[in-house]
């Protein structure tokens, strides 16, 4: 048992160190004086988002980018609340002559989100697609950053940073720390040239590359994953034209979920798309993280049955705690979220339970997303 634990923890350390060093390989990006050039079709899918849409709409309105180079396509995925009326009212009052419009989703697969994205792309007039979510607040130079990045480094896909805001409870801070870990791993993987994660809440890609690859053809039965399945297709097609925009001016913000049950459903959804991708580094990372957390959970039992002493068990936990903290702290400092780190100790204790529990849930029950039930 001791040898198994040592091997696991050593492999885990090497993985996190690789992400840590890869993080620094992604150059910081600074927006400077330039002439806007690229046109963007912004695609936003929504379903019953009346509470979050006002903030998104206002941040879209405040974007510092020529209106002639932007269209915004809102894809209504069968909303039954006031979402559509809110958007229509905002367009009439603030953007009456703009190219903002609402389209109704056309369902033909097991993934409403992928159907909505396809519909948006079919109606997009510009070469570059920028995507975000209906519960996001955008920075005012969001599109300007994408444009400047594309002018400096032509890319078929650009991933951008996401952070949580409005953090009031321990649950909120737990989620923020978890997202920091995911963001650090994402940036690190891009730095090493082996990306396996991105987030549709902050992403830009070439429409022609999407249409030529048809990335959802083999996975349209999986409800989630419009972002990672596109990334997977592009990694296999042309990995040298993928970029990460590591800029504080490109960070989008979103709110945490409000209950543990919602968190479990959200993590089930994330796990369902992660296990269905075929990128080797993603598979290795997922399996290694799961096994390491499972090992941490078995430490008290191993102590009780005499397979490990207390000192060895504590050492295993402290090593994992320390290596996790290195990556999370690095990401928190970059995203200006170091204030959440005072919850890192309890979060580290809870995280192995949550991660293993989510895997078990994915084997036993469907998950709920946007008031719909899906199989894991």
N, C-alpha and C positions, 0 to 999 in steps of 0.2 A: 504493500500500500504506500509506503513511504517513497519508494522509487517511482511509482505511478504519479504521485503528487508532485514530486520534484520535476519529472519530465513535463507534466502539464504546466506547471507554473513557469518553468524555463521557456517553453514555447510561447506562453502567454506574454511573458516579459519581452521576448524578441519581437512579437507582433506589435505590442504597444510602442516599443522603441522605434520600430519601422515607421509607424504612423507619426510619432513625435518628430523624427528626423525628416520625414516626407513633408510635414507641415511647413518646415523652413525652406523646402525646395520650391514651394509655390511662392512666386514673387509677390510682394505687396503691390497693389495697383492703386495709383493716385490719379484722380481726374484732374486734367489740366486744361488750359485754353485750347479749344479745337473747334472745328466746324462740323455740326451734326450732318450725317450723311445717310445713315441706314433708315429704312422704313420698318416699322414694327406693327404686327397685328397681335394685340394683347388678348389672350383667350382666358376667360374666367368662367368656370362652371359654378352653378349655385343651385342649392335646394334648401328652401326654408331658412334663409339667412337674414331675416329682417333685423335681427339684433346687431349683426356685425357689418352689414353692408354700408351704413352711413359713414363709418370711419374709412372703409376702403374707398368709397366714392369720393370722399373729400381728398384722400391722398392721391387718387388718380387725377383729380382736378388740379392739384398743386404740382404735378410733375413739371419739371423744367425741361421741356423738349418741344420742338416745333409741332404744332397740331397737324400740319399737313403731312407729317411723317408718321402719324399714329392713327390707328383705328382700334377700338375696343369692342370685342365681341363677347357679350354676356350670354352664356348658354343656360337656359332655364331647364333644369332637370326635374320637371313635374312638381314645382313648388306649389304649396297650398296655403301659404301665409301671404304677407304683404310685400314680399321681396320684389316681385315684378313691378308693382305700383311704385315702390320706392325708387327703383332705377328709372322708370319712365318719368316720374316727377322730377328727379334730379336732372335728367337729360333735357327736359322741357325748360327748366329754370336756368341751368348752368351751361348746357352744351347743345342748344337748339340747332346749331348749324354744324355740329360735329359728325364724325363718322362712328359714333357710339350707337350700338344697336343690340337688341335682344333677339336671340334665336331660340326656338323650342327644340329641345333634344329629340332625336329620332332613335328609338331603341331598336337594336337588332342583334345584340349579343348579351352575354351574361355580365357585362361590365358597363353600367351607365356612364361612368366617368370616361372610359375610352371612347364610347360612342359620341359623347359630347365633344371630346377633343377632336375626333375625326371631323365632326360637323363644323367645328370652328375652323379647322385647317382648310376644309373644302370651300369655305366662304371667305378665307383670308386673302387680301389683295397684296400684301407685302411679302417679301422674301423671308423675313425673320419673324418667328413666332416667339412671343414672350408669354410665359404662363405664371399665374399666381392664383391664390385661393380667395374665396369670398370673406374669409375671416382674418385677412392680412392687412397690415398698414404698410404702405410703400414709402421709401425715402424719396425725396423730390428729385434726386439725380439718378433714379433707378435706370431709366432707359438711356440716359446720357452715359452711364457707366458701361452698359452693354455696347452701345455704339462705339465708344472710344476703344473698348477692348477689341471689338471686331476690326476696327481700323488698324490697330496695332498688331493683332494676332488673329487672322482669319480662322474661324472655327465653325464646326458643324453643330456643336453644343457647348454652352457655357452654363456651368452650375454656379449658384450664388448662395451666400450665407443666410441662415434663418436663425432667429432667436425668439425666446418667449418673453413677453412683457406682462405687466399687471400681476406681479407675483406677490401674493398676500399671505398664503398659507404654506405649511410644510409640503403639502401635496404639490402646490405650484412650484416650489423650489426643487422638489424631487424631480419633477418633469424637466425643469430648466437644466438641471445637472445632467440628466439623461440625454437631453438634446445637445448639450455641450460636448458630451462624449461622442455622440454620433457625428456632430459637425467636425470635431477634431479628427475622427477616423476618415471622414469623407475627404477633408483637405489633405490629410496625409497620404491617402491612396492616390489622389490626383497628383500629388508631388512625386510619387514613385512611378507614375505613368501606368497605374493599374486601377483605375476608378471602378467602383462597384456600387456606389450609392450616389443619389442626388435627390433633390426635393422639388417637386412641381410647384411649390409655393414661390420658388425663385429660380427660374430657369429660362434659357433662351436657346432656340435651335433653328437650323436651316429647314425651311418648309420642303424644299426639293429633296433633301436627304431623307426626311421623314417619308415622303411619298414614294421614293424609290425603294426604301427598305421594307415598308409596310410592317412596322415592328410589333403590331398587335395581332397579327394573323394567327400565330400559334398559341396565344395566351388570352384570347378574348373571353374565355370562360372564367378567368380570374378577375374578380371585381376591382382590385386595386392594382397598382404598379404601372400606371401610364408613364411615370418618370423612369423607373429603373429598367423597364423592358426596352424603352427607347435607347437608354444609355447602353444596355447590353448589345443591341443591334449595331450601334455606332462603334462600340469598342471592337467588335468583330470586323466591321467594315473598314474603318479608318481611325485607329486609336490616336494618331498623331494630331488630329484636329479637334481635340477635346480640351476645354480649359476650365479653370476655376477662377472666378473673379474675387480675389481676396482684397476687398476694399471695404472700409467702414461706411462708405457712401452707398454701398450696394446691399446693405443688410436690411432684410424685411423682418417685420415683427408680427407675431401672432400670439393669441392667448392660450393658456393651458386649458385642458378639460377640467370640469368642475367636480368630478367624483372619481373614486377608485374604480368603480364599475366601468365608467366611460374610458378610463385609462386602460383597463384590461382589454376592452373591445378594440380600442385604437391599436394597442400593441399586437393583438391578434391579427389585425389587418396588415400591419407592417410585417409581421412574421410570415403571413401567407404569401406575400409577394417575394419576400427574401428567399424563402425555401424553393420558389419556383424559377428563380433565375439560374442561369448556367455558368456564370462567371466564377472561375475557380477560386480567386482570392476571396470572393464573397462567401462561397461555401466554406472555405477553410476558416475564415474569420467567425462565421456563425457557429460552426461546430466547436471551435476552440473556446469561444466565449461561453457557450452553453456548458461544455464539459468542465471548464474551470469553475463556473458558478456552482455547478452540481457538486464538485469536489469541496468547495468551501462549505456547502450545506451539510456535507457528511462529516465534517471535522468533529463536531460535538459527539456524534455517534462513535467515531473511531477512537476518541478519547475514552468514552464510557466502556468500550469493549477491550481496551488496552492495546489497540493497534498503534496509537500515537500518544505521546505525552502532551500535557497542556502547553508546555513551552513551544514544542514543534507546531502545534495547531495555531497558536497565536502568531508564530513567525510566518506561517503560510498566509494568514489573513493580512498581516501587516505588510508583507511584500506586495500582495495584490492591491491593497489599499494605496500604498505609496506609488506604485507604477500607474494606477488609474488616476491618481491625483495629479501626476506630472502632465498628462495629456489634457485633463479637464482644466487645470489651472492655466495652461498655455492658451487654450481656446477661450476661456473666460476672460482672460486679459485682452485678447484680440477683439472679442465682442463686447467688452466693457461690462461684464456681468460678474465681476469678482465678489459682489455682495452676497451672491447665493451660496458661496462656498462655506459659510458657517453651518450649512446643513449637510455638508459632504459626509461627515462621519455617520449620522443616522441613515443617510441615503445609501451609503456603502453597505451598511448592515442589512438594509431592506432589499437592496437590488437583487442579490442572488435568489431570494424567495420569489420576487416578482417575475424575474426572467424565466425561472423554471416553471412557475405556475402558469405563465402565459403559454409555454410550450404544451403543458398538459391540457389547458383549455382548448388549444387549437386542435387537439385530438378528440375532444369530447363534445364540443358544442359549436354552433355557428356564431358569428359575430354580427353586431349591428353597426351600420354605417349610414348616416343620413336617413334614419327611420326605416331602413330596409335591412333584412337579414340575409347574410351570405355565408356560404361554407368556407371554412379555413383552407 
